[in-house]
Amino acid sequence: MVSDEEEINEVEESDETGSEDASNLRSKDKGKSSSGIIVQTAFDAYFAHNKSGRIQTSSSVFSELVLPLSSEEYVKAIGTSGKGQIVHASALQDSNREELFARFMCELREGFNILCYGLGSKRQILNQFALDFCQTQGHVVVVNGFQPESSLKDVLNSIENIPDIQELDLSSTTIEKRTKRIYDFFTSSEVDLYLIIHNIDATPFRATKTRSIISFLAHNAHIHLIASIDHINAPLLWSSSEIFSRKPDKTEVNDAIHSHGFAWLWHDLTTLTPYDFELAFADRTSLSGAHYGGAKRKPDMSSQNAITMNETAASHILASVTQKAQKLFALLGNKQLEAADGADGNSQQVGLAYDVLFSAARDNFIATNDTALRSLLTEFRDHNLIVSSQAGMGGGEVLWIPMRKERLASVLQSLHVLLNQ
């Protein structure tokens, strides 16, 4: 027989159980499980996956996966790549070149400027045009726009070095006044100016002000612009009005003195010639070695952007430092090789934490305090033989030697012989 008190307890327990089931059911309806973990609906999951700021591209870029070549490997590869049938562009043949140059001169006299595009370096053939034709018709100024240090001031300086302009009052130093002085001089001059700019699409000439100044000079009937481009998006640098503008006639009074424009005539000047001279300033042994102005990128642990050191340079640096510094380099190099064995040999992405290096250096009696260790590292840092980076948020400093595994092993072997002498 059940008492009234027991019945009341059973009713209360059943009510609590029922309320829990209802509560769980309501929580599931709201997207929550009984454990309290949020379960996203398909609607929420879609927007969470496609939220703004998420990187959609892969980080496995070809230029970051391929190891850069050493200077010796690059020279050897270039020497063997030229074997086989050599293709010569028709534009470089003597008969075609003379015909092309004569056409260039005719188009320049008609008030157009010439823009050359196509595969291969166009520097040599345009310089030949300047020597054979332009030099006999007027003043010639050649600008190497592919050099990172090129600037608009260099262009104006070269033009102002013309003897006839040197006789003018050159007290005005602002770019606008200098440009106006050059424009006015050639407007009334009987001798024309032939301005040849190699790679007018290069970084130094992409600035808005620079393009405006050059377009102002190029619109002068007595200034003839011959330029080359190699970037696929170079035509986007100029507006349609600048591209299709026409110069005022020489015999007419120039009432459009404040107008701008290039009056381009496009020529396919495919030469198939290597860009050796244009890339002379760049590190051709590295896929990311070319530098086109601006601040250089700092060494990055996540990629192979650090300066790659060759064996010869490393040996010269190690020969000029103290024995303790040599031992420190050997210590870091051996640690890096050990870590590289378990990281598919990609030693540039394997670094040693500064605290770990300091502990190992202290145990080997190389540096007993932080000041001594940093003093030994200074010489290597200055020559980029040892580089460092911050390992994430609060991860501390990480150091490594920017050398490929096999080259680092060769340097360490030579260093081991030097230390045991």
Secondary structure, DSSP 8 states (H G I E B T S, - for coil): ---HHHHHHHHHHHHHHHHHHHHHHHHHHTTB-TTS-B---HHHHHHHHT-TT---S-S--HHHHS----HHHHHHHHHHHT-S-----GGGSHHHHHHHHHHHHHHHHTT-EEEEESSS--HHHHHHHIIIIIHHHEEEEEEETTSTT--HHHHHHHHHTSHHHHTS-----SHHHHHHHHHHHHHS-SSEEEEEEE-TTSGGG-SHHHHHHHHHHHTSTTEEEEEE---TTGGGGS-HHHHS-----TTS----TT-----EEEEE-------TTTTTTS-TTSTT----SS------TTSS-S----HHHHHHHHHTS-HHHHHHHHHHHHHHHHHHHTTTT-GGG--EEHHHHHHHHHHTTS-SSHHHHHHHHHHHHHTTSSEEEE-STT--EEEE--S-HHHHHHHHHHHHHHHT-
